[in-house]
């Protein structure tokens, strides 16, 4: 299935800043999917982050949760523009009583091409459609 994601976020680097973003997630089967995200962080020069990730998850149906791993890359711009590779993980909790609305938390480490590496952390909701 597919979902639209809306999240609050933080970037942990030399400027540590809060932000937020939106995303699209699609699963091809129960365990493998992709997600595409745009985030904006309130750093001194507004850090814009565009990410795409392969998502590998292991749903635990009896608990309505799904831990997952993320592996991908993206593009960041904040005065400087550079590509990056990223890896991380998260957990998705589905609320069956709310039409399977999801709550998620995830973290990603970004290896920046030609710049300082950084971490992003996101907390948000997944709205299935």
C-alpha positions in Angstrom: 0.0 0.0 0.0 0.8 3.7 -0.2 0.8 6.5 2.3 1.5 10.2 2.6 3.8 11.1 5.5 3.8 14.3 7.5 6.6 14.7 10.0 8.5 17.0 12.5 12.2 16.6 12.2 15.6 17.6 13.6 19.0 17.8 11.9 21.9 17.0 14.1 25.1 18.7 12.8 27.1 21.8 13.7 23.9 23.9 13.7 21.4 21.4 15.3 18.0 22.7 14.1 14.3 21.7 14.0 12.2 21.4 10.9 9.6 19.3 9.2 8.6 17.7 5.9 6.3 15.5 3.8 6.9 12.2 2.1 5.4 9.4 0.0 5.8 5.8 0.9 4.9 2.8 -1.2 5.3 -0.9 -0.4 5.5 -3.4 -3.3 4.9 -6.3 -0.9 4.7 -6.9 2.8 8.5 -6.3 3.4 9.9 -4.1 0.6 9.1 -0.6 -0.3 10.4 2.9 -1.1 10.0 6.3 0.4 10.6 9.7 -1.0 10.8 12.7 1.3 11.3 16.5 1.3 12.4 18.2 4.6 13.2 21.8 5.5 15.3 22.6 8.6 15.7 26.1 10.2 19.5 26.3 10.0 21.2 29.6 9.4 20.7 29.1 5.6 17.6 26.9 5.5 18.7 23.3 4.9 16.6 21.6 2.2 16.8 17.8 2.1 15.4 15.6 -0.7 15.7 11.8 0.1 14.9 8.5 -1.5 15.2 5.2 0.4 14.7 1.5 0.0 12.7 0.3 3.0 13.1 -3.2 4.3 10.6 -4.0 7.1 9.7 -6.9 9.4 6.0 -6.5 10.4 4.9 -8.0 13.8 1.2 -8.3 13.1 0.2 -9.3 16.7 1.5 -6.0 17.9 0.6 -3.8 14.9 4.2 -2.6 14.6 6.9 -2.8 11.9 10.5 -2.1 12.6 12.4 -1.2 9.4 15.8 -0.4 7.9 16.4 2.4 5.4 19.1 2.7 2.8 19.3 5.4 0.2 20.5 8.7 -0.8 19.5 12.3 -1.5 20.4 15.8 -2.2 20.8 18.7 0.2 21.1 22.4 -0.3 21.7 25.2 2.1 23.8 27.6 0.2 26.0 24.6 -0.7 24.4 21.8 -2.8 25.7 18.2 -2.4 24.6 14.6 -2.7 24.6 12.2 0.1 24.2 8.5 1.0 22.1 7.5 4.0 21.3 4.5 6.3 19.1 4.2 9.3 16.1 2.6 10.8 12.7 3.2 12.4 9.5 1.8 13.7 6.0 2.1 12.3 3.0 1.7 14.6 -0.4 1.2 13.0 -3.7 2.2 14.6 -6.3 -0.2 13.3 -9.1 1.7 15.1 -8.1 4.8 13.0 -8.2 3.2 9.5 -4.6 2.0 9.9 -3.2 5.5 10.4 0.5 5.1 11.2 2.8 6.8 13.7 6.5 6.5 13.0 9.9 7.4 14.3 13.1 7.1 12.4 16.7 8.2 12.3 19.1 8.4 9.3 22.9 9.0 9.2 23.9 10.9 6.1 27.4 10.7 4.5 27.7 14.0 2.6 29.8 14.2 -0.5 32.5 16.7 0.1 31.1 18.0 3.3 30.3 17.3 7.0 28.2 14.2 7.7 25.0 14.7 9.7 22.0 12.8 11.3 18.3 13.4 10.8 15.5 12.3 13.1 11.8 12.3 12.2 8.6 11.7 14.1 5.3 11.8 12.2 2.1 10.2 10.9 1.4 8.0 7.9 -1.9 8.5 6.2 -2.7 5.4 4.0 -4.6 5.6 0.8 
